[in-house]
Amino acid sequence: MVQVQAQPDASRPIAPEKVREGIDLTVNGERFVHTGDPQMPLLWYLRDVLRLTGTKYGGELSGADLVLLDGKAVPAMGVPMARLAQRKVTTVEGLAGADGSLHPLQQAFIDEDAIGCGYCTPGWLIAALDLLNRKPRPSDDDIDQLPVLCRCGCHTRVRRAIRRVANGGQS
Amino acid sequence: MSAGVQLSRRRFLQVLAGTAGALVIGIPLAEAADPPLPPALLGDDYRGLGAYVRIDSDGNVLIGTRDPDTGTGTSTALPRIIADELDADWNRVGVIPLGLGVDNRNGQPFWRYGHQTGGLGDSIPAAWADLRQAGALARWLLTQAAARRLGVPAERLRCQAGTVIAPDGRRFGYGDLAEAASKIALPTAPLPLKSPDRYTLIGQPAGDVDARALVTGQSRYAIDSDFAGALVAVLAHCPWHDGSLGTIDTADALAVKGVVKVVQLRPEANRLPGQTVRAPAVAVLAENTWAALQGRARLKLRWQPGASGSAGSAALEQQATDLLDDKNATGQLVRSDGDVDSAGKKAARRVEATYFQPWLAHATPEPMNCLVRLDKDRATLVVPTQAPQQAWAVVQRLTGLAPDQIEIQVPRVGGGYGRRLDHDYVAEAVMLAKAVDKPVRLLWTRQEDLAQDFYRPASVQRLNAVVDRKRNLIAWTQRVASASALAGRGVPDDRLWASELQADQLPAGLVPNYRSSWYRLDSPIPRGPHRGMPHLANAFAAESFVDEIAHALKENPLDTRLRLLGEPRQIPLANGGTLDTGRLANVLRLVAERIEWKNWLRSVNGLGIACWHVNGAYVAHAVEAALQGEKLGIVRAVCAVDVGRVINPLGLEGQVAGATLDALSAALNLAVTFKDGQVQQHGYKDYPLAGMAQLPRAVEVIVVPGDRVPAGASFLAMPTAAPALANAVFRASAVRVRRLPLMKELLRLL
């Protein structure tokens, strides 16, 4: 095994790091200031910095990394922190009420057992919420467009869960 | 402990009181100190117990689940098997994954929990065989404790939803009895199990035990786990597993803020694939994922191809076709009944067809990852694996630790499909942790995940059938050419067919003259187990071919199948089981009825049907497909299964519907191709799992009730979905698709 170690450059004097402009953002109702790399994608900020691991890494187009940005579903992989100043981010951890009461869509996922391995579940929830926000009674064609990939095949049960919410909790 | 109740030949259930007065049923250990056990199950007592069931004085019940749950529902079904036998109140049952149970027996590993694999379809049968005894023992002890307290013979007490009830109506909650129960001597013989009419949970629908944690984002997968001070590692793998690193320049990578180290990895010599590093790789270790990814992007690497550098999937397919065309080539004989050659003399009709199926990747939703911490005399890992015992073997070899010094936690796994039976990523993480002397959190990107897979091999199959004057199918020959998924895995040459063909697959046993054989191809492209293998490929060929025979005879393909199955009877199988033709015909009839098969000729949309059997379970699909221009719509999908006794009908329905969609997604869209030894698919853009728009909006699942020993269902519904679809497409378009992925081929043929 060959190792290469990062060596501090002794010739350069140690200067205090320049104070970075912080990026002010709200995640699940809480305010945070990001002072790290402004190019860091939101996904890694959520997962590594805030330790909000409900938003998953699944790769481009997987949909596992969807979050609500000012109410609209976007893949967190594709959003650098630089674009998030004064923006509101909601992740799957932020869907339930502060008292632990579930959002009707979360309850519908439980009621319909709309879960396979569960890895894509947060993505489906965010994508479906975005849809329901835009269109409280979505058609099947609307539901067809949800941008989430799943290998366990929970699609039909997710569809039932969304219909259940659209029907006011009835399956 | 005075006595144990036999769980299986080598494992015994025992009881130990936690210090808080809990009743804990588990398995005694050897004299191991501080064994790696889930503290939640043990309370304050860490000595000498591997636990399945803990009943606390407050009446809460905690059940440990031993098999990894890759989305197959074992973390719900296994505890319900125990809880039913215990007569527990399901609302008060909590479930935790047990992690690997390994003890040190004179330096050798002893697998404390016995069965510990997930996604192979044998979790439920294995649990049925031994886990009920854990619940029965706890219930027996609680009943004995109540009997003593009440002064009533135990035989006159009954249990219901976490309480013991006396004939006069007096009742005790299990929590009140737990401490007393823990002091009662164990019975000396296995306890009788409940009669099925007393089941309260088995056969009743139950939602996933992790559902609330999952919908609130609280569930932790291995990829979400962390140790203090762990470095994130991302890898740049050599595109050729047998290639090597030419030049490397790490300066720019190391200049990225947060990057700590760059480490080279190489496969160990003379190790089976899946037990060592998959391909030469350069790892960038950093304080966070983003820094590691940036570091990797700034690596300047030049890789050199090995022998696989010239491998291509197109050339291999041509080889396969040539092999099947070559009159002098002989394959390995897998099964031979009667005499297919002389049967040919009675031919009134001959049918031949050749089917192609592509390479497939696993594309698990949760990519390969592994968290590891190495201490002086201890390794602690969090691994998304289907086979923790095999992961243990990799860690043990690389660390030299004693069996019980290795702790492997297995939280819920984001999909397995056979990929996580190999542990190359575990080897990588352990090597990296050794190299940097710090905990390591290894993460593969999706691109690495697709490029560094052990692929389902492509195959070309040629089928020949002979039909006599009375329309009887009298001979069937199935020849499969492929590069075996077992090659290079320590399997003898004359058994390499086992991953490519099944001796018992349909219509074996139903045709008097039957021959199946496998034609060996060699390929440097790494291969491995894949969900539903080899049923997935062979059912597509065989069940498409039955339709082609029916078409040649101008018959209703349902009738052709039912005639082939004949009278209900038991046909002995080579694997020791039996084929029950009555049960198979039944699932076939059920889907036919549901989809209104009687309209198969008149229907504007195409109807297709297929059936199969897998390890004592039976499945049939019926699909209705509509073709409008170049747009294919799957209007309906019906699936009937017969698995014997059903533990959790809701879970089973989910598995069956899910496997149907997974199989349809693969059949419609998916193929991995290689050029110059390199994978040409780099992400979901090139490997497009079907989205909702392509898939049916519902899967109508019919479950046949039964009381036989439950069979597994994790991939049962995979094999028949694609042939039913192809058969429906034929009815809708008159185009017979013999090559997958279906959409590409259909558009070519239309």
Contacts between the chains, C-beta under 8 A, distances in Angstrom:
chain1	res1	chain2	res2	distance
A	1	B	263	6.3
A	1	B	264	6.2
A	1	B	265	7.0
A	1	B	266	7.6
A	1	B	431	6.9
A	1	B	435	5.4
A	2	B	263	7.4
A	2	B	264	4.5
A	3	B	261	6.3
A	3	B	262	7.4
A	3	B	263	5.3
A	3	B	264	7.8
A	3	B	435	5.9
A	3	B	436	7.9
A	4	B	250	4.9
A	4	B	254	6.7
A	4	B	261	6.9
A	4	B	262	4.6
A	4	B	263	7.7
A	5	B	261	6.0
A	6	B	254	4.5
A	6	B	259	6.3
A	6	B	260	6.1
A	6	B	261	6.7
A	37	B	257	7.3
A	37	B	290	6.6
A	37	B	291	8.0
A	40	B	290	4.5
A	41	B	290	6.7
A	44	B	288	6.5
A	44	B	289	4.7
A	44	B	290	4.2
A	44	B	293	7.9
A	47	B	224	7.6
A	47	B	289	7.0
A	48	B	232	7.5
A	48	B	288	4.4
A	48	B	289	5.4
A	48	B	290	7.1
A	49	B	288	7.4
A	51	B	226	7.7
A	52	B	217	7.2
A	53	B	217	7.4
A	53	B	220	6.8
A	53	B	221	8.0
A	53	B	223	7.8
A	53	B	224	3.6
A	54	B	216	7.4
A	54	B	217	2.1
A	54	B	218	7.1
A	54	B	219	8.0
A	55	B	217	7.3
A	56	B	221	7.9
A	56	B	223	7.4
A	56	B	365	7.7
A	56	B	366	7.2
A	56	B	414	7.6
A	57	B	223	6.8
A	57	B	367	7.1
A	57	B	443	7.3
A	58	B	365	5.6
A	58	B	366	7.5
A	58	B	367	7.3
A	58	B	446	6.8
A	59	B	367	7.0
A	59	B	445	6.9
A	59	B	446	2.5
A	59	B	447	7.3
A	59	B	449	7.4
A	59	B	683	5.9
A	59	B	684	6.2
A	60	B	446	6.8
A	60	B	683	5.3
A	60	B	684	6.5
A	60	B	685	7.1
A	61	B	683	6.8
A	61	B	684	4.1
A	61	B	685	6.1
A	62	B	365	7.1
A	62	B	446	7.1
A	62	B	684	6.1
A	64	B	365	6.4
A	91	B	217	6.5
A	92	B	215	7.4
A	92	B	216	6.9
A	92	B	217	3.6
A	93	B	216	6.7
A	93	B	217	4.3
A	93	B	218	7.4
A	95	B	215	7.7
A	95	B	216	7.1
A	95	B	217	7.9
A	96	B	216	5.4
A	102	B	212	7.7
A	102	B	215	7.1
A	102	B	216	7.4
A	106	B	215	4.1
A	106	B	216	6.7
A	109	B	211	7.1
A	109	B	214	8.0
A	109	B	215	4.9
A	110	B	207	6.0
A	110	B	211	4.5
A	110	B	212	6.5
A	110	B	215	6.2
A	111	B	207	7.6
A	113	B	207	4.6
A	113	B	208	6.0
A	113	B	211	7.0
A	113	B	650	5.4
A	113	B	651	7.7
A	113	B	654	5.9
A	115	B	71	8.0
A	115	B	208	5.0
A	115	B	210	7.7
A	115	B	211	5.9
A	115	B	214	5.7
A	115	B	215	7.9
A	115	B	654	7.7
A	116	B	71	4.3
A	116	B	415	7.6
A	116	B	654	7.1
A	116	B	658	5.4
A	117	B	69	7.9
A	117	B	70	5.8
A	117	B	71	2.8
A	117	B	365	6.2
A	117	B	366	7.4
A	117	B	412	7.1
A	117	B	413	6.5
A	117	B	414	5.0
A	117	B	415	4.6
A	118	B	71	6.7
A	118	B	208	7.5
A	118	B	210	6.4
A	118	B	214	4.2
A	118	B	219	6.2
A	118	B	412	6.2
A	118	B	414	7.3
A	119	B	71	7.9
A	119	B	221	6.6
A	119	B	365	4.0
A	119	B	366	4.8
A	119	B	414	3.3
A	119	B	415	6.4
A	120	B	365	5.4
A	121	B	214	4.9
A	121	B	215	6.3
A	122	B	217	5.5
A	125	B	215	6.4
A	140	B	697	5.9
A	143	B	692	6.4
A	144	B	691	7.4
A	144	B	692	4.7
A	144	B	693	3.9
A	145	B	692	7.7
A	145	B	693	6.9
A	146	B	691	7.5
A	146	B	692	6.0
A	147	B	691	7.4
A	148	B	691	7.8
A	149	B	365	7.5
A	149	B	684	6.0
A	149	B	689	4.6
A	149	B	691	6.9
A	150	B	365	6.9
A	150	B	689	7.3
A	151	B	363	6.3
A	151	B	364	7.0
A	151	B	365	5.9
A	151	B	415	5.4
A	151	B	417	6.8
A	151	B	662	5.7
A	151	B	665	7.5
A	151	B	689	6.4
A	152	B	71	4.5
A	152	B	365	7.7
A	152	B	415	6.4
A	152	B	658	4.7
A	152	B	662	6.9
A	153	B	657	6.2
A	153	B	658	3.3
A	153	B	659	6.5
A	153	B	660	6.5
A	153	B	661	3.1
A	153	B	662	4.7
A	153	B	665	7.5
A	153	B	695	7.9
A	153	B	699	8.0
A	154	B	654	7.3
A	154	B	658	6.2
A	155	B	661	5.8
A	155	B	691	8.0
A	155	B	692	5.0
A	155	B	695	5.5
A	156	B	657	5.5
A	156	B	661	7.0
A	156	B	695	7.7
A	156	B	696	7.3
A	156	B	697	6.7
A	156	B	698	5.2
A	156	B	699	5.4
A	157	B	654	6.6
A	157	B	657	7.2
A	158	B	692	8.0
A	159	B	692	6.9
A	159	B	697	6.2
A	159	B	698	7.7
